[in-house]
């Protein structure tokens, strides 16, 4: 089970592409613990994600919840916080390390590209304030994911943004496109060009035995090697989001859409509605019929479909165009490295024990 607690809908930033409606709601400790208790019955482990708004506005609540979860062992909990990073401090990182709280931080590439969209309420870019915090997090948590959003006006900076993050210590880069934005032909051409430059870097990095994870390519390669990994998003089945006022939803971008509510904390999850939404989301999308990439693209990402088409029953056209370019491109990269019998590539993608072995190797090094 993956349980996302939306601790607040407040935020200290005014990012131009943000999909959330910010307000003043805050989750109580009692609501958080009741949700955890209800959603983990019969489970052996649970991943708890602290989300917002900006969750570090409720940092004390985060550590109070973790302490109570640890007291309630033997259920195994895993903790992650997704943050814009501006409120990160040395004290917070130290407490996070002690609590086994993994930090995922947003940074959109080069400072110039980042500041085009990720701003404070007064319109000032956040990069200058965020760079030292990014470096501090990566120094203490070198495997911390850095999440990079690519917009139409930053597509031409995509390659440079990844390289900038790499030089600042990011080894686990998760990129996503702002599909809600308008992608004109010029922006698409810039994006395809950036992917090609990133592909050349990807090959060279493997040949240099440089360890990293670049989700845009690695996730799609894994969906070929390990069939099924690119399929369902398990909407409402193995992941639940909880709003600050205690309403259950299938996933993060459904929060506030009352037609998708799955129940309320204290009253339990509605099993029938969970099943109905999951099965509805799993049905064949009309535009996907006969597509050779079925099972590999994330056409069943309910959050993406809802935010772009207004329904979970259809897929945005540019998403299809993007996957039809990117999946075969990633496959060609994989084929090249496989034919070369690149040792790092084979270990990374074909050895299930690689993540643990790699961490142990890094610790010894």
Secondary structure, DSSP 8 states (H G I E B T S, - for coil): -EEEEE-BS--SB--TT------S-B--HHHHHHHHHHHTTT-SEEEEEEESS-GGGGHHHHHHHHHHHHHTTTSEEEEEEEE-STT--HHHHHHHHHTTEEEEEE--SSHHHHHTT-BBTTS-BSHHHHHHHHHHHHHH-TT--EEEEE-GGGGGGHHHHHHHHHHTT--EEEEEE-TTS---HHHHHHHHHHHHHHHHHHHHHHHTT---EEHHHHHHHHHHHSTTTTS---BTTTEEEE-TTSEEESSGGGTT-GGG--EETTTEE-HHHHHHHHHHHHS--GGGTT-TTTTTS-TT-HHHHHHHHSSTT---HHHHHHHHHHHHHHHHHHHHHHHTT-HHHHHHHH-TTHHHHHHHHHHH-
